[in-house]
Amino acid sequence: MNSIMKKRIAIPTDAVGHKVKFTIDGNGNVQDVKNKAGELVVSTIAGYEGTVLQKKIFNLKAYWTSALTNERNRQFLKDAILAEKAGDTQKASELYRSFLNATQMSFGILLPSSVADRLAKGVEISATVEKVTTENGSLLTIDASTISIIEPKVYGTTSFDSDDIDAEILAEEEAAAAAASTKPLTAAEKKAAAAAKAAATAGK
């Protein structure tokens, strides 16, 4: 569980009203929209009139810090630790999952939506954090209407070719050879050449 929490960014309550960078966690889940009475809501969206209104819920790799102090969430964690110590790994796993789900930030987008179609696991977005208060308490989420998708920078394949290095080495060697052939002889070299020439003449 600790490794999962460390992968989520911590969003404080003073982030409300500010645009923050997030990463989508998972590919989202489609749900039917219901009113407070638990009744299905009928869509009024053009082309979808008369059908059940749906939304897609996306999780974020983020949690809001105030959720960690919520008594219900803390109880999930306490009970999970106690169950783990007692050897009940299945119960501990379920309680840890409840804690993780209760503290993770998420948001919903009404369907159909071109934005929702572009969201998937690993996609980075920026959006404004907002606070929502329900009968079950307050939580932090994002305003879906402010979502901007952060497009990744794409680079082409490498243009490296070792033949370029071979050509560079050959050019350096040729330049060195040319420089050596045109370099003036030093006094010692001239003297040695004259001596060699004299010796060759004397031997004839």
C-alpha positions in Angstrom: 0.0 0.0 0.0 2.8 2.4 0.8 4.2 2.0 -2.7 0.9 2.9 -4.2 0.4 6.0 -2.0 3.9 7.2 -2.9 3.0 7.2 -6.6 0.1 9.5 -5.9 0.6 13.3 -5.5 -0.7 14.9 -2.4 -3.3 17.7 -3.0 -3.9 20.0 -0.1 -7.2 21.9 0.4 -5.6 25.2 -0.5 -5.2 23.9 -4.1 -8.9 24.5 -4.6 -9.3 27.1 -7.4 -5.9 26.4 -8.8 -5.0 24.5 -12.0 -2.9 21.4 -11.2 -1.1 18.8 -13.4 -2.5 15.2 -12.9 -1.9 11.8 -14.4 -4.9 9.5 -15.3 -4.9 6.2 -13.4 -6.7 3.5 -15.3 -9.0 3.7 -18.3 -12.2 4.9 -16.6 -15.5 3.2 -15.8 -18.9 4.0 -17.4 -21.8 4.5 -15.0 -25.5 5.3 -15.4 -26.4 8.7 -13.9 -28.9 8.6 -11.0 -30.6 11.4 -9.1 -30.7 11.7 -5.3 -33.7 9.4 -5.2 -31.6 6.7 -6.9 -33.6 7.0 -10.1 -32.0 6.8 -13.6 -31.6 10.2 -15.3 -32.8 10.4 -18.9 -30.4 12.2 -21.3 -31.5 15.4 -23.0 -28.3 15.6 -25.1 -29.0 16.0 -28.8 -29.0 12.6 -30.5 -29.3 10.8 -27.2 -32.7 11.9 -26.1 -34.7 9.3 -24.2 -31.6 7.2 -23.3 -30.2 6.8 -19.9 -27.6 9.5 -19.2 -24.2 8.1 -18.6 -20.9 9.4 -17.2 -17.4 8.0 -17.2 -15.4 8.1 -13.9 -11.7 8.5 -14.1 -9.2 8.0 -11.2 -6.2 10.3 -10.8 -2.8 9.4 -9.4 -3.5 11.8 -6.5 -5.1 12.0 -3.1 -6.3 14.9 -1.1 -4.5 15.3 2.2 -7.6 16.0 4.3 -8.9 12.5 3.4 -6.0 11.0 5.5 -7.4 12.6 8.6 -11.0 11.5 8.0 -12.1 9.3 10.8 -13.8 6.7 8.6 -10.7 6.4 6.3 -8.3 6.2 9.3 -10.5 3.3 10.6 -10.1 1.5 7.3 -6.4 1.7 7.8 -6.3 0.8 11.4 -8.5 -2.3 10.8 -6.4 -3.3 7.8 -3.2 -3.2 9.9 -4.9 -5.2 12.8 -6.2 -7.8 10.3 -2.8 -8.2 8.8 -1.2 -8.7 12.2 -3.8 -11.3 13.0 -2.9 -13.2 9.8 -6.2 -12.4 7.9 -4.6 -11.3 4.7 -7.8 -11.3 2.7 -9.6 -9.0 5.1 -6.5 -6.8 5.3 -6.3 -6.5 1.5 -10.0 -5.5 1.3 -9.6 -2.9 4.0 -6.4 -1.5 2.4 -8.3 -1.2 -0.9 -11.2 0.6 0.8 -8.7 3.1 2.2 -7.0 3.6 -1.1 -10.3 4.1 -2.9 -11.6 6.5 -0.3 -8.6 8.8 -0.5 -8.0 8.7 -4.2 -9.1 11.7 -6.3 -11.5 11.0 -9.2 -13.8 12.9 -11.5 -16.7 12.2 -13.9 -17.4 13.4 -17.4 -20.9 13.1 -19.0 -21.1 11.0 -22.1 -20.7 11.4 -25.0 -17.5 13.4 -24.7 -14.6 14.0 -27.0 -12.4 14.7 -24.0 -13.3 11.4 -22.3 -12.5 9.6 -25.6 -8.9 10.9 -25.3 -8.3 10.0 -21.7 -6.6 6.7 -20.7 -4.1 5.4 -18.3 -0.9 7.5 -18.2 -2.4 10.5 -20.0 -1.3 13.8 -18.4 -3.8 16.6 -17.9 -4.1 19.9 -16.2 -7.4 20.9 -14.5 -8.8 23.2 -11.8 -9.2 21.6 -8.4 -12.6 22.1 -6.8 -14.3 21.1 -3.5 -17.6 19.3 -3.6 -19.8 18.9 -0.5 -22.4 16.1 -0.3 -24.5 14.5 2.4 -21.6 12.2 3.0 -19.1 15.0 3.5 -16.6 17.0 1.4 -14.1 15.9 -1.1 -11.7 17.3 -3.6 -12.1 16.6 -7.3 -11.5 18.5 -10.5 -13.7 20.6 -12.7 -14.0 18.5 -15.8 -14.8 21.5 -18.0 -11.3 22.9 -17.3 -9.4 19.8 -18.4 -6.5 20.4 -20.8 -4.7 17.4 -22.2 -0.9 17.7 -22.1 0.3 16.4 -25.4 3.7 14.5 -25.1 6.7 15.7 -27.0 7.4 13.3 -29.8 10.9 12.8 -31.3 12.0 11.0 -34.4 14.3 8.0 -34.7 18.0 8.5 -34.3 20.1 9.8 -37.2 23.3 8.3 -35.8 25.4 6.4 -38.3 28.8 4.9 -37.4 29.9 5.3 -41.1 30.0 9.1 -40.4 32.7 8.5 -37.7 34.6 6.2 -40.1 34.6 9.0 -42.7 35.7 11.5 -40.2 38.6 9.4 -39.1 39.7 8.8 -42.8 39.5 12.5 -43.5 41.7 13.3 -40.4 44.3 10.7 -41.5 44.4 12.1 -45.0 44.8 15.6 -43.7 47.6 14.5 -41.4 49.4 12.8 -44.3 49.0 15.8 -46.6 50.4 18.1 -43.9 53.4 15.9 -43.3 54.3 15.8 -47.0 54.3 19.6 -47.3 56.0 20.4 -44.0 59.4 22.1 -44.4 62.5 20.1 -43.3 64.3 21.1 -40.2 68.0 21.8 -40.1 68.7 18.4 -38.6 66.5 16.7 -41.2 68.3 18.6 -44.0 71.7 17.5 -42.6 70.6 13.9 -42.3 69.3 13.9 -45.9 72.5 15.5 -47.2 74.6 12.8 -45.4 72.4 10.1 -46.8 72.8 11.5 -50.3 76.6 11.8 -49.9 76.9 8.2 -48.6 74.8 7.0 -51.6 77.1 8.9 -54.0 80.3 7.6 -52.4 79.1 4.1 -52.8 78.7 4.4 -56.6 
